[in-house]
Each structure stands twice: as structure tokens, then as C-alpha cells.
Amino acid sequence: MKNLFKCTTICLLGYSSMVVLLSHTHAGQTIYQLSDSNGTTLLTNKKSKYSHLKVEKKTYYPDSNIHSYSNWGSSEAAVLPSYSKNKNAFDHFIKNAAQVHGVSEGLIKAVMHTESGFNTRARSPVGAQGLMQLMPATARRFNVSDSYDPQQNIHAGAQYLAWLLKRFNGNVQLALAGYNAGEGNVAKYGGIPPFRETQDYVRRVTSRFNNLYAGGLGHSNSSANSNSNTATLQVSSNNASTTQLSNSTPAASNSPKYSSRPIIVSADGTFTDAPAGSFSTTNATARAKIYISN
């Protein structure tokens, strides 16, 4: 099925070259900027169909699950009244998923609490679905037929967490950042991406784990609150590492410093950073043909 997308922003670099930002792209795909002999620009994800055109630029857009989060009340333990009865309703699925995939029960529940507030029908503006807020591409990746089915959703979310923990050598904060912003963005920035939503997400999940679920499912970690802001989480993976979750900062201590860059919000709600050295203008216009296909 062919899908047509609109150009929303034209950035001019000097007088002759331009960068066209797409309002929507498929997760995890490369978009090619091509040009013909007349100077017409074509944006497509199917380079092979236009082998006669010159490639001006190619940009990879990784999968992303950035969306808004809230505490749903006066404390981080709160959820919306409609879903308070669900707080412990899925613990048997969580325990089973933790055993199967080797991920902490408390971490799975902290992610679920932050993602959906235990609402099985939750859907984010970017299309993430269910208790663990699976993106459609992630659901397909882990063979989920119904993202609103609690058991399938929880197992896929736990499986993805396990994969991310292995990918980032047991670093829980990088795994959480990857769960929110996509592993491609974590790799791109060499640490937690400089997206406000992602940094807020890592802080929220970390805090909920430390304060609510470090002692097990549904148990408050009050002793940890009184003695320290840090809880130890045993991460089961190939390297059997032990990882510290800390409330003090969402970034790993050896993460590089990031310069501030404009963040572009696409029509589907995903975030990406503006090209370095570019600027937008209202004094010039341009046209581009766009062809995107599954």
C-alpha cells in the first residue's frame, strides 16, 4: 500500500541546497533525498525504484515511542481512579514474564505504571498500545497479535526490556531510554537522548522502582526511602550484571555532554533533532515529490 506524506518544513542552507523534513516516516527506515536533472527533489524510502536519480542525502529514522507521562494524582503511587482496581490485577502475568525473560518483576511493573497507569486500553498519541505501550512495530517484532491483550502485551514488553538490557550491557537506564525513545536514538547519542520526555521517563520509572517496587510487586520500599535514594536491581542477562538505579540523574556517569538543538515534532508525535547548521525561513518556498511505500 502506498502512502503519501506532506512536507511541513523547508530549511535552506546557503542559496543552492535544501533539506526537507518529513512530517511522518515509517519507524526504522531510511529516507532518501533524490534529485533529477531539472533540480526536482524526490523523497522516498524505495531507492531501487529510482536508480536513475542522484542521491543527495539519506537519513535513517529509528523507531521511537516518545509520548507524555503523568503521575495521575498527588503522588507517584497514584493512578486514575478508573484503573486503581488494576494495580495488582496483572501481577501473575508480570511474575511469569519476569521468569521467562529474566527481567526484574519490579522493573516491569514500574514501566507498566509509568506507561499506562494499568489501563489495558491505553493508547498514546503516537500509537503505542496497551499496558506496556507497545508500538505497532515492536508488537510485530515480538509476534503480538493483540496489543490490548494483557498477557501478550506484558510478555512482549518484558521481552523487549530483556533485549535492551542485553543490547546495553545491563545498563538499566539506557535500556529504559531505549524503551522510550528507541534503541537507535540511544546509540545515536551515546547515552540517554537529550529529549525532555525521555529524560523525564527514565527519572519516573527509576523513582517508581526505587520507591514502590524494589521490594517486590505492590510493596513500598520505605526502608530504601529513609536510608538511600539508590536501590540495587539484579538484572538477569548473558553477562549476569548488577545495575544501580539512581534518582539523582537520568544519565549514565560517563555519558557525553550534549549541545542544545531544536527538537522537531512530527505529525505522528515522534521527536527528532533538527539538522545541525540549518535554519528555517518564511522568505523562500520549495516543492518536493514524496513517495513512501511499505
C-alpha positions as CSV (number, residue, x, y, z in Angstrom):
1,M,0.0,0.0,0.0
2,K,1.3,3.4,-1.0
3,N,1.2,6.2,1.5
4,L,1.7,9.9,0.6
5,F,3.3,12.3,3.1
6,K,3.4,16.1,3.1
7,C,6.4,18.3,3.5
8,T,6.0,20.5,6.5
9,T,9.3,22.4,6.8
10,I,11.8,23.6,4.2
11,C,15.3,24.5,5.6
12,L,17.6,26.4,3.2
13,L,21.4,26.1,3.6
14,G,23.0,28.9,1.7
15,Y,21.5,29.6,-1.7
16,S,21.6,26.3,-3.5
17,S,21.0,23.3,-1.2
18,M,18.0,22.4,0.9
19,V,16.9,19.9,3.5
20,V,13.2,18.8,3.5
21,L,11.9,17.4,6.8
22,L,9.2,14.8,6.7
23,S,6.1,15.2,8.8
24,H,5.8,11.4,9.1
25,T,8.1,8.5,8.4
26,H,7.9,4.8,9.0
27,A,9.7,3.6,12.1
28,G,13.2,2.2,11.4
29,Q,13.5,3.2,7.8
30,T,16.0,5.1,5.6
31,I,14.5,8.1,3.7
32,Y,16.4,9.1,0.5
33,Q,16.5,12.6,-0.9
34,L,16.9,12.3,-4.7
35,S,17.1,14.8,-7.5
36,D,16.7,14.7,-11.2
37,S,18.4,16.8,-14.0
38,N,15.8,19.5,-13.6
39,G,16.5,20.0,-10.0
40,T,13.3,18.4,-8.7
41,T,13.6,16.8,-5.3
42,L,12.1,13.4,-4.5
43,L,11.9,11.9,-1.0
44,T,11.3,8.1,-0.9
45,N,12.1,5.0,1.1
46,K,12.4,2.9,-2.1
47,K,15.7,4.0,-3.6
48,S,15.8,1.0,-6.0
49,K,12.7,2.3,-7.9
50,Y,14.7,5.5,-8.8
51,S,18.2,4.2,-9.5
52,H,18.5,6.8,-12.3
53,L,18.3,9.7,-9.9
54,K,21.1,11.2,-7.9
55,V,21.2,10.6,-4.2
56,E,21.6,13.9,-2.4
57,K,21.1,12.7,1.2
58,K,19.9,9.7,3.1
59,T,18.5,9.8,6.7
60,Y,17.7,6.9,9.0
61,Y,14.7,7.3,11.2
62,P,14.8,4.8,14.1
63,D,11.7,3.6,15.9
64,S,10.5,5.9,18.7
65,N,8.0,5.7,21.5
66,I,8.2,9.2,22.9
67,H,4.9,10.4,24.4
68,S,3.7,12.2,27.5
69,Y,3.6,10.8,31.0
70,S,1.9,11.9,34.3
71,N,1.5,10.8,37.9
72,W,-2.3,10.8,37.7
73,G,-2.5,12.2,41.2
74,S,-0.7,13.8,44.2
75,S,1.9,11.0,44.5
76,E,3.8,8.7,42.1
77,A,1.9,5.8,43.5
78,A,-1.4,7.3,42.2
79,V,-3.3,6.1,39.2
80,L,-6.5,7.3,37.7
81,P,-9.5,6.2,39.9
82,S,-10.9,4.2,37.0
83,Y,-7.9,1.9,36.9
84,S,-7.0,1.7,40.6
85,K,-8.5,-1.8,40.8
86,N,-6.0,-2.9,38.2
87,K,-2.9,-2.1,40.3
88,N,-2.3,-5.7,41.2
89,A,-4.6,-7.4,38.7
90,F,-1.8,-8.4,36.3
91,D,0.9,-9.4,38.8
92,H,0.6,-13.1,37.8
93,F,1.4,-12.2,34.2
94,I,4.3,-10.0,35.4
95,K,5.8,-12.8,37.5
96,N,5.6,-15.2,34.7
97,A,7.1,-12.8,32.2
98,A,9.9,-11.9,34.6
99,Q,10.8,-15.6,35.0
100,V,10.6,-16.3,31.2
101,H,12.6,-13.3,30.1
102,G,14.9,-12.8,33.1
103,V,13.8,-9.3,34.0
104,S,13.0,-7.9,37.4
105,E,9.3,-8.1,38.4
106,G,9.6,-4.6,39.9
107,L,11.1,-3.1,36.8
108,I,8.4,-4.5,34.6
109,K,5.7,-3.1,37.0
110,A,7.4,0.3,37.3
111,V,7.5,0.5,33.4
112,M,3.8,-0.5,33.2
113,H,2.8,2.0,35.9
114,T,4.6,4.8,34.1
115,E,3.5,3.8,30.6
116,S,-0.2,3.2,31.1
117,G,-1.2,3.6,34.7
118,F,-2.6,0.0,34.5
119,N,-5.1,0.9,31.7
120,T,-5.3,-2.1,29.4
121,R,-6.8,0.1,26.6
122,A,-4.3,2.9,26.8
123,R,-3.2,4.4,23.5
124,S,-0.7,7.2,23.2
125,P,-0.8,10.0,20.6
126,V,2.0,8.2,18.6
127,G,0.1,4.9,18.5
128,A,1.7,3.0,21.4
129,Q,-0.9,0.5,22.8
130,G,-1.8,-1.4,26.0
131,L,-0.3,-1.8,29.4
132,M,3.3,-1.7,28.3
133,Q,2.6,0.8,25.5
134,L,3.9,-1.3,22.6
135,M,4.5,0.5,19.3
136,P,3.0,-1.4,16.3
137,A,6.5,-2.2,15.0
138,T,7.5,-3.5,18.4
139,A,4.4,-5.6,18.7
140,R,5.1,-7.2,15.3
141,R,8.8,-7.7,16.3
142,F,7.7,-9.9,19.2
143,N,4.8,-11.6,17.5
144,V,2.0,-9.9,19.3
145,S,-1.4,-10.4,17.6
146,D,-3.4,-8.2,20.0
147,S,-1.6,-5.4,21.8
148,Y,-4.6,-4.9,24.1
149,D,-4.4,-8.4,25.5
150,P,-2.7,-8.1,28.9
151,Q,-0.7,-11.3,28.8
152,Q,0.7,-10.8,25.2
153,N,1.4,-7.1,26.0
154,I,3.3,-7.8,29.2
155,H,5.3,-10.6,27.8
156,A,6.3,-8.6,24.7
157,G,7.2,-5.6,26.9
158,A,9.3,-7.8,29.2
159,Q,11.0,-9.4,26.2
160,Y,11.8,-6.0,24.7
161,L,13.3,-4.9,28.1
162,A,15.4,-8.1,28.2
163,W,16.6,-7.4,24.7
164,L,17.5,-3.8,25.5
165,L,19.3,-4.8,28.7
166,K,21.4,-7.2,26.7
167,R,22.0,-4.6,24.0
168,F,23.2,-2.0,26.5
169,N,25.3,-4.4,28.7
170,G,22.9,-4.5,31.7
171,N,22.7,-0.7,31.9
172,V,19.1,-0.2,33.1
173,Q,18.8,3.5,32.5
174,L,20.0,3.1,28.9
175,A,17.5,0.2,28.5
176,L,14.7,2.5,29.7
177,A,15.8,5.2,27.4
178,G,15.7,2.8,24.5
179,Y,12.3,1.6,25.5
180,N,11.0,5.1,25.3
181,A,13.0,6.7,22.5
182,G,14.1,3.7,20.6
183,E,17.5,1.9,20.8
184,G,18.6,3.8,17.6
185,N,18.4,7.1,19.4
186,V,20.4,5.8,22.4
187,A,23.1,4.6,20.0
188,K,23.0,7.8,18.1
189,Y,23.6,10.0,21.2
190,G,25.9,7.5,23.0
191,G,23.6,7.6,26.1
192,I,20.2,8.9,27.1
193,P,19.0,11.1,24.3
194,P,18.6,14.9,25.1
195,F,14.8,14.7,24.7
196,R,12.9,16.1,27.7
197,E,10.2,13.4,27.5
198,T,12.8,10.6,27.5
199,Q,14.8,12.0,30.4
200,D,11.6,12.5,32.4
201,Y,10.6,9.0,31.6
202,V,13.8,7.5,32.9
203,R,13.5,9.5,36.1
204,R,9.9,8.5,36.7
205,V,10.5,4.7,36.1
206,T,13.6,4.8,38.3
207,S,11.8,6.6,41.1
208,R,8.8,4.3,40.9
209,F,11.0,1.3,41.0
210,N,13.0,2.6,44.0
211,N,10.0,3.8,46.0
212,L,7.3,1.3,45.1
213,Y,8.5,-1.9,43.6
214,A,12.1,-2.6,44.6
215,G,10.9,-4.8,47.4
216,G,8.6,-6.8,45.1
217,L,5.3,-6.4,43.3
218,G,3.0,-4.0,45.1
219,H,5.3,-3.4,48.1
220,S,6.6,0.0,49.0
221,N,10.3,0.3,49.5
222,S,10.1,2.5,52.6
223,S,13.4,1.4,54.1
224,A,15.1,2.5,50.9
225,N,13.5,5.9,51.1
226,S,14.7,6.5,54.6
227,N,18.3,5.4,54.0
228,S,19.2,6.0,50.4
229,N,18.0,7.2,47.1
230,T,19.6,4.2,45.4
231,A,18.2,0.7,45.1
232,T,20.1,-2.3,43.6
233,L,18.4,-4.2,40.8
234,Q,19.6,-7.6,39.8
235,V,19.5,-7.9,36.0
236,S,19.5,-11.3,34.5
237,S,21.2,-11.4,31.2
238,N,24.1,-13.1,29.4
239,N,26.6,-11.1,31.4
240,A,24.6,-11.5,34.7
241,S,25.4,-8.0,35.8
242,T,24.2,-5.9,38.7
243,T,22.9,-2.5,37.9
244,Q,22.3,0.5,40.1
245,L,19.1,2.6,39.6
246,S,19.6,6.1,41.0
247,N,17.2,9.0,41.3
248,S,19.9,11.6,41.1
249,T,20.3,11.8,37.4
250,P,18.8,10.1,34.4
251,A,22.1,9.9,32.5
252,A,25.0,7.5,33.0
253,S,28.0,9.0,34.7
254,N,30.2,8.5,31.6
255,S,27.6,9.8,29.1
256,P,28.8,12.7,26.9
257,K,27.5,16.2,27.3
258,Y,25.0,17.3,24.7
259,S,24.6,20.7,23.0
260,S,21.1,22.1,22.8
261,R,19.5,21.5,19.5
262,P,15.9,22.2,18.3
263,I,13.6,19.2,18.6
264,I,11.2,18.7,15.7
265,V,7.8,17.2,16.5
266,S,6.4,15.2,13.6
267,A,2.7,14.8,12.8
268,D,2.6,11.4,14.4
269,G,4.0,12.8,17.7
270,T,7.5,11.4,17.3
271,F,10.5,13.6,18.0
272,T,13.8,14.1,16.2
273,D,16.5,16.8,16.3
274,A,16.9,19.5,13.6
275,P,19.8,19.2,11.2
276,A,22.9,20.9,12.5
277,G,23.7,24.3,11.0
278,S,20.2,24.6,9.4
279,F,17.7,27.4,9.8
280,S,14.1,27.9,8.7
281,T,12.8,30.8,6.7
282,T,9.5,32.2,5.6
283,N,11.0,34.0,2.7
284,A,11.5,31.1,0.4
285,T,9.5,28.2,-0.9
286,A,10.3,24.9,-2.5
287,R,8.4,21.8,-3.8
288,A,9.3,18.2,-3.5
289,K,7.7,14.9,-4.6
290,I,7.4,12.3,-1.9
291,Y,6.9,8.6,-2.4
292,I,6.7,6.3,0.6
293,S,5.7,2.6,0.3
294,N,5.5,-0.4,2.6
